[in-house]
């Protein structure tokens, strides 16, 4: 017994063929695919209905295959998306690590520059202090030398004054 024969038998038992009456109804074929039967189809043979049913089943099988292929493609795309998201996350982590490393290196360089500047300033102050000490020493040496020359000149001047007085006294005695 075929489905087409059952449909025809059922149709004929409920509604005897009338040429005036337009009868349309849907019956469900394989997997619930509706098949339209109308007045003009009342004379359709069970083989034709079976053929139509087979065609619907073939179409449904094609749709099932397409759906399976699309599900596989969706699964593949989903996996690829997850892989790409994982790589993006990994790259973001690497980028953040690089940024952090660069910030740390920059902070280290700033600290090193500050230390170098501080050392330079300390060295400069030390040299300025040494220079001032040397200048003060030279000034003291110069003052001491000047004092020594001044004393010596004073003695020579006093000696000369004394000799001058003696020479005048000797000249006055001789005159």
C-alpha positions as CSV (number, residue, x, y, z in Angstrom):
1,X,0.0,0.0,0.0
2,X,1.4,3.3,-1.0
3,X,0.7,6.7,0.5
4,X,-0.7,7.9,-2.8
5,X,-3.3,5.1,-2.9
6,X,-4.3,5.9,0.7
7,X,-4.7,9.5,-0.2
8,X,-6.9,8.7,-3.2
9,X,-8.9,6.2,-1.3
10,X,-9.5,8.6,1.6
11,X,-10.3,11.4,-0.8
12,X,-12.8,9.3,-2.8
13,X,-14.5,8.0,0.3
14,X,-15.1,11.5,1.7
15,X,-15.8,13.4,-1.5
16,X,-17.0,11.5,-4.5
17,X,-15.7,13.2,-7.6
18,X,-17.8,16.1,-8.6
19,X,-16.9,18.2,-11.6
20,X,-18.5,21.3,-10.1
21,X,-17.0,21.2,-6.7
22,X,-13.5,22.6,-6.3
23,X,-11.8,20.7,-3.6
24,X,-8.4,21.6,-2.3
25,X,-6.6,20.1,0.6
26,X,-3.1,19.5,1.9
27,X,-1.8,16.3,3.1
28,X,1.5,15.8,4.7
29,X,4.1,13.8,3.0
30,X,7.5,12.5,4.2
31,X,8.8,14.7,7.1
32,X,5.6,16.9,7.0
33,X,6.2,18.4,3.6
34,X,2.7,19.5,2.4
35,X,1.5,18.2,-0.9
36,X,-1.4,20.1,-2.6
37,X,-4.1,18.1,-4.1
38,X,-6.9,19.9,-6.1
39,X,-9.9,19.1,-8.3
40,X,-7.7,18.8,-11.3
41,X,-5.5,16.3,-9.4
42,X,-8.5,14.0,-8.5
43,X,-7.6,11.8,-11.4
44,X,-3.9,11.6,-10.4
45,X,-2.7,8.0,-10.2
46,X,-1.1,6.7,-7.1
47,X,2.2,6.3,-9.0
48,X,2.2,10.1,-9.7
49,X,1.6,10.9,-6.1
50,X,4.3,8.4,-5.2
51,X,6.6,10.1,-7.6
52,X,5.7,13.5,-6.2
53,X,6.3,12.1,-2.7
54,X,9.7,10.6,-3.8
55,X,10.6,14.0,-5.3
56,X,9.7,15.7,-2.1
57,X,11.8,13.2,-0.1
58,X,14.7,13.6,-2.5
59,X,14.4,17.4,-2.1
60,X,14.2,17.0,1.7
61,X,17.3,14.7,1.6
62,X,19.1,17.5,-0.4
63,X,18.1,20.0,2.2
64,X,19.3,17.7,5.0
65,X,22.7,17.3,3.2
66,X,22.9,21.1,2.7
67,X,22.0,21.7,6.3
68,X,24.7,19.2,7.4
69,X,27.2,20.9,5.2
70,X,26.2,24.3,6.6
71,X,26.5,23.0,10.1
72,X,30.0,21.7,9.4
73,X,30.9,25.0,7.8
74,X,29.4,26.9,10.8
75,X,31.4,24.6,13.2
76,X,34.6,25.2,11.1
77,X,34.0,29.0,11.1
78,X,33.2,28.9,14.8
79,X,36.5,27.0,15.5
80,X,38.4,29.4,13.3
81,X,36.8,32.4,15.1
82,X,37.8,30.9,18.4
83,X,41.4,30.3,17.2
84,X,41.6,33.9,15.8
85,X,40.1,35.2,19.1
86,X,42.7,33.2,21.0
87,X,45.5,34.6,18.8
88,X,44.2,38.1,19.2
89,X,44.1,37.7,23.0
90,X,47.6,36.3,22.9
91,X,48.8,39.2,20.7
92,X,47.1,41.6,23.1
93,X,48.9,40.0,26.0
94,X,52.2,40.2,24.2
95,X,51.5,43.8,23.2
96,X,50.7,44.7,26.8
97,X,53.8,42.9,28.0
98,X,55.9,44.9,25.4
99,X,54.2,48.1,26.5
100,X,54.9,47.3,30.1
101,X,58.5,46.4,29.3
102,X,58.9,49.7,27.4
103,X,57.4,51.7,30.2
104,X,59.8,49.9,32.7
105,X,62.8,50.6,30.4
106,X,61.7,54.2,30.0
107,X,61.4,54.6,33.8
108,X,64.8,52.9,34.2
109,X,66.3,55.3,31.7
110,X,64.7,58.3,33.5
111,X,66.1,57.1,36.8
112,X,69.5,56.5,35.2
113,X,69.4,60.0,33.7
114,X,68.4,61.5,37.0
115,X,71.3,59.6,38.7
116,X,73.7,60.7,36.0
117,X,72.5,64.3,36.4
118,X,72.8,64.1,40.2
119,X,76.3,62.6,39.8
120,X,77.2,65.4,37.4
121,X,75.9,68.1,39.7
122,X,77.8,66.5,42.7
123,X,81.0,66.3,40.6
124,X,80.5,69.9,39.4
125,X,80.0,71.1,43.0
126,X,83.0,69.1,44.1
127,X,85.1,70.7,41.4
128,X,83.8,74.1,42.1
129,X,84.6,73.6,45.8
130,X,88.1,72.3,44.8
131,X,88.5,75.3,42.5
132,X,87.5,77.7,45.2
133,X,89.9,76.0,47.6
134,X,92.7,76.3,45.1
135,X,91.8,80.0,44.4
136,X,91.8,80.7,48.2
137,X,95.1,78.9,48.6
138,X,96.6,80.8,45.7
139,X,95.2,84.0,47.2
140,X,96.7,83.1,50.6
141,X,100.0,82.2,49.0
142,X,99.9,85.5,47.0
143,X,99.1,87.4,50.2
144,X,101.8,85.7,52.1
145,X,104.3,86.3,49.3
146,X,103.1,89.9,49.1
147,X,103.5,90.2,52.8
148,X,106.9,88.7,52.6
149,X,107.9,91.1,49.8
150,X,106.4,94.0,51.6
151,X,108.3,93.1,54.7
152,X,111.5,92.8,52.7
153,X,110.9,96.1,50.9
154,X,110.1,97.7,54.3
155,X,113.4,96.4,55.7
156,X,115.3,97.5,52.6
157,X,113.6,100.9,52.8
158,X,114.4,101.2,56.5
159,X,118.0,100.1,55.7
160,X,118.2,102.6,52.9
161,X,116.8,105.4,55.2
162,X,119.3,104.4,57.8
163,X,122.2,104.5,55.3
164,X,120.9,107.8,54.0
165,X,120.9,109.3,57.5
166,X,124.4,107.9,58.1
167,X,125.7,109.2,54.8
168,X,124.4,112.6,55.6
169,X,125.8,112.5,59.0
170,X,129.1,111.5,57.6
171,X,129.0,114.2,55.0
172,X,128.1,116.8,57.7
173,X,131.0,115.6,59.8
174,X,133.3,115.9,56.9
175,X,132.3,119.3,56.1
